[in-house]
Amino acid sequence: MNNSIYDQPQPLVPPIPARPPAAGAESAGAAAFARDYRPYEAGRDPAHLVDRLLKRPGQVAWEVCAGRRERMLPALLAVVTVALLGYGVLVGSFSGGWQYVAAPLKVLGGLLASALICLPSLYIFSCLTGNRLALPAVAALLTQALSITGILLAGFAPVAWIFAQSTHAPAFMGALHWAFWLCAFLLGARQLRMALAHHNEGRAPLFGLWCVIFLVVVLQMSTALRPVVGAFDGWRLHDKQFFLEHWGQTITGHHD
């Protein structure tokens, strides 16, 4: 039959009836997310997508969970790629030369690799706390959070550029970039938490623990790919080192 349900894309999570948030159970942001959890109404060009990621993240979350994920996910990956490569060029401008190429690849590759490493634990934590989302939906929501993180980093870029052109202190620049990254990630993770909680009666009990795990993985990944900030020293991996040890050597000026 031409109108068979099997000819239609199936949602990655059973439909959830709209419900008003319980008093005091959700923040104003979570309540707004719940109101916006509906089909994507704007155009799907990059400008509209960035606008919806910042203003109506619930609409994007609906698309990746219950709508046309196969169309939205490539667009989200494109936003992540462009934003992180652009910010990586700014990171490389501190030292110049080959860092204009190496730093963007390390920023993008390191973050995507960290996300893949931590995706299984995010899915398992969500399942253990009663979430009904399928693995592809969780992966798409994580990509949405990374997209928001990348957009916010792009917003910090002019401030980072001023310091990159006016200082020669790698330790300070590294700390500045990490501060920007932490702020951007926390705001992106906030949207991811609201999306997960929306499918679990407003709860995401283990999400804070997962955020700590993800941040530690990113910190260690940046150490494995060092130097991200600083002079280019070839396409090679350095010896194994814990990120706190690397930070200590960077601050004191002693390197391996």
Secondary structure as GFF3:
##gff-version 3
##sequence-region A 1 256
A	DSSP	three_ten_helix	5	7	.	.	.	ID=ss1
A	DSSP	alpha_helix	28	36	.	.	.	ID=ss2
A	DSSP	alpha_helix	46	55	.	.	.	ID=ss3
A	DSSP	alpha_helix	57	66	.	.	.	ID=ss4
A	DSSP	alpha_helix	69	92	.	.	.	ID=ss5
A	DSSP	alpha_helix	99	128	.	.	.	ID=ss6
A	DSSP	alpha_helix	135	164	.	.	.	ID=ss7
A	DSSP	alpha_helix	170	198	.	.	.	ID=ss8
A	DSSP	alpha_helix	207	224	.	.	.	ID=ss9
A	DSSP	alpha_helix	243	252	.	.	.	ID=ss10
###
